[in-house]
Amino acid sequence: VSTQSTGEANRIRKEETKKKLSGLHEKKLEAVERQQREASDLLAKTIKQQLDFQKESHSILEEQMKTSHEQLEKTLAEQQKQQSDLLKQQTHTMVFLKHDPVTQSEMSSEQHKTHKAQKKELKDRISQERERFKKNIDRDVNKLKAK
């Protein structure tokens, strides 16, 4: 009879120990799961902050690029207008001199060639400036796109 009760007591103790271990194991799992959720939430928050910062930086860069582009366009337009006005003034002077009988006889073909060369040089410089500004704008746009 005593062997049976000892065996029964051992079995009961084993079950109780298993229950206690099982409960501890569940608590550990819950703690690990809670820590994982907290870490995941923190990571998501950090990523969101980084994305918000990148969006803001991108907006600022776009605005700066737009302002720079507008300023370049304005400067280029002013320079082109000045050069065009100068060219018109020179052309007007040349037309006047060409039709003035006194000046016409004084004007040599060399002077005419010089004027033509100056006119061509001005046109070339305008074209080069326009190309240079376009290249600078394209370069700035590509830099911003790369970022």
Residue pairs with C-beta under 8 A, 6 or more apart in sequence:
58 147
61 144
61 147
62 144
65 140
65 141
65 144
68 140
69 137
69 140
72 133
72 136
72 137
73 133
75 133
76 129
76 130
76 133
79 126
79 129
80 126
80 129
80 130
83 122
83 125
83 126
84 126
86 122
87 119
87 122
87 123
90 115
90 118
90 119
91 119
94 115
96 103
97 103
97 104
97 107
98 104
98 107
